[in-house]
């Protein structure tokens, strides 16, 4: 059986991964390793996914109450 805390943990891991990816992408963009527009698109997409995951995390917490 899957526990709520395990679901929350998985969501948190994904959010942290995306935040780290954004940081690495921003650094690579500053170093001109990749096209700045492409880096910006990835960061914006990651931010959208982070927002969705955060919303999902809140809904899971509500279910636990």
C-alpha positions in Angstrom: 0.0 0.0 0.0 1.3 3.5 -0.9 1.4 5.9 2.0 0.7 9.6 1.7 4.2 10.5 3.0 5.8 8.4 0.2 3.8 10.3 -2.4 4.8 13.7 -0.9 8.4 12.5 -0.8 8.3 11.6 -4.5 6.8 15.0 -5.4 9.4 16.8 -3.3 12.2 14.9 -5.1 10.9 15.9 -8.5 10.5 19.5 -7.5 14.1 19.6 -6.1 15.4 18.0 -9.3 13.7 20.6 -11.5 15.0 23.4 -9.3 18.6 22.0 -9.6 18.1 21.6 -13.4 17.0 25.3 -13.6 20.1 26.4 -11.7 22.4 24.4 -13.9 20.6 25.7 -17.0 20.9 29.3 -15.8 24.7 28.8 -15.2 25.2 27.2 -18.6 23.2 30.0 -20.2 25.4 32.6 -18.5 28.5 30.8 -19.7 27.1 30.8 -23.2 27.3 27.0 -23.4 23.8 26.8 -24.8 21.5 29.1 -26.6 19.9 31.5 -24.1 16.5 31.3 -25.7 16.5 27.5 -25.4 17.7 27.7 -21.8 14.9 30.2 -21.0 12.3 27.9 -22.6 13.4 24.9 -20.5 13.5 27.0 -17.3 10.1 28.4 -17.9 8.7 24.9 -18.7 10.3 23.6 -15.5 8.8 26.4 -13.5 5.4 25.5 -14.9 5.9 21.9 -13.9 7.1 22.9 -10.4 3.9 24.9 -10.0 1.8 22.0 -11.0 3.7 19.6 -8.7 3.3 22.1 -5.8 -0.4 22.2 -6.5 -0.6 18.4 -6.6 1.4 18.2 -3.3 -1.1 20.5 -1.6 -4.0 18.4 -2.9 -2.4 15.2 -1.6 -1.9 16.9 1.8 -5.6 17.9 1.8 -6.5 14.3 1.2 -4.4 13.3 4.2 -6.5 15.5 6.5 
